[in-house]
């Protein structure tokens, strides 16, 4: 287990804060939400990420920016090193002759007792399977099973509450494979709320019943499946796809770029010809995901689309208690007082991952110092994770979603150039609420509303501000929309 207790003036916290300010919440969460600081030695900072895809993307797009921000903290920093946590490696071949196809095995290490992050990576392209053309149908089916699963991510360890009960019920139903269940499910939520846990739990459950399951992470998709479909093995892989009963595709938001967009859409359309059931997960609704082409987005919208909301106190407390119970199975002496569990559930509110991180820190202190976990220790150790009295960050996209639903218009219409009265009023109200609740600049709000000029946003804000002061009904309606955004 690896732990880093952050000091009051931790430079990584300041670097992350600057990154969030420069990139915005959405981009920061997508690319840096799962980046950990491992160590700083000499002129290098070593960070770790869960997948090779994420490593390559950050190095290609943000390396110079990271170095610049770190140099503000420590002038002699000149380079960033990124490592992949828990990577797949090719199996070593014994004997004088290697077989035509080399399989890959998971190299597992010791993980923190509460860690629910999948411990896998897709390795290095197709190096682990160089002879795809010689695949038989059995080996092709095994290849299509995709990325390795984390055995800890099951329905038994998943904490269910009001915010995720609908998504959990739908995923359970599809994992069971009963007749008359859903055929296509799209689950979306912000980072760290439990999408990956649900998908891996579904894969685990479905495999127990003997169903053929393909679990494809964004990285496996880009670095293994798409290249494989360009090889002479394509007919064999296509035939093997027919045997897939349940297809699960995780982290769709990481599939970016023009080439990735096109290949992703084509490959997904191919995959969708055969499996009887498909579950996808991303950090936003399908209409907001640039990766999806128009046709594919429309196809997905014919299925069931379920959003997972932010965790409430009851669910966070359940997550904490489940993780403590899991740790006690291997470390019976580990104990967390109820007041500490309550403190974590009330104030560590960013994501389920932060809850697990909080418990990992307390566990490490307990194991290393042999001292009991106390409320004072929790306050001292978790200061950077708690959010006491801090309002949650409101996104412009959340406001648009609430306004569209309230006025029964589509987001495409809201962002369009159409000047119909039925669209102008909702659009102006949405711009007004975005300015009042997010603190975003007028030009930035304009970009979020179909690349409009900042003067258009200013006109909308002034107009609605004047109207709510004179029109009591409109004022009440705007206040209602604000409460719905906050909910």
Secondary structure, DSSP 8 states (H G I E B T S, - for coil): -------TT-HHHHHHHHHHHHH-HHHHHHHHTT-EEEEEETTEEEEEES-HHHHHHHHHHTHHHHHHHHHHH-TT--EEEEEESS-EEE----SSS--SS--EEE------TT--S------STTGGG--GGG--HHHHHHHHTBS---TT-SSTT----TTTHHHHHHHHHHHHT-TT--SEEEEE-STTSSHHHHHHHHHHHHHHTT--EEEE-HHHIIIIIHHHTTSTTHHHHHHHHTT-SEEEE--GGG--SHHHHHHHHHHHHHHTTT-SEEEEEESS-GGG-TTS-HHHHHHHHTSEEEE-----HHHHHHHHHHHHHHHHHH-TT----HHHHHHHHHH--S-HHHHHHHHHHHHHHHHHH-----HHHHHHHSTTT--SS------HHHHHHHHHHHHT--HHHHHS----HHHHHHHHHHHHHHHHHH---HHHHHHHTTS--HHHHHHHHHHHHHHHHH-HHHHHHHHHHHHHHH-
